[in-house]
Amino acid sequence: MKKLFLGVIYLYQNFISPLTPPTCRFYPTCSAYTKEAIEVYGAFKGSWLGIKRILKCHPLHKGGFDPVPLKKKNKKH
């Protein structure tokens, strides 16, 4: 699943996104954010984080720097 989702993002970034003017209000872009989230958290949680980010992309949100959250390490006692 992870490779499939990353493949879709690759296609978007290389074939669809270049056809549109740059208008992203976030850094990194939503596609770069989702790609990194999937690489860090896996297909399902990474996609969920990407969807949440895309839902914030509207005129009432100021945007800005919004990195993928750091993965918490499990504490072993």
Secondary structure as UniProt FT lines:
FT   HELIX           2..11
FT   HELIX           12..16
FT   HELIX           17..19
FT   STRAND          26..27
FT   HELIX           30..41
FT   HELIX           43..55
FT   TURN            59..60
FT   STRAND          64..65
//
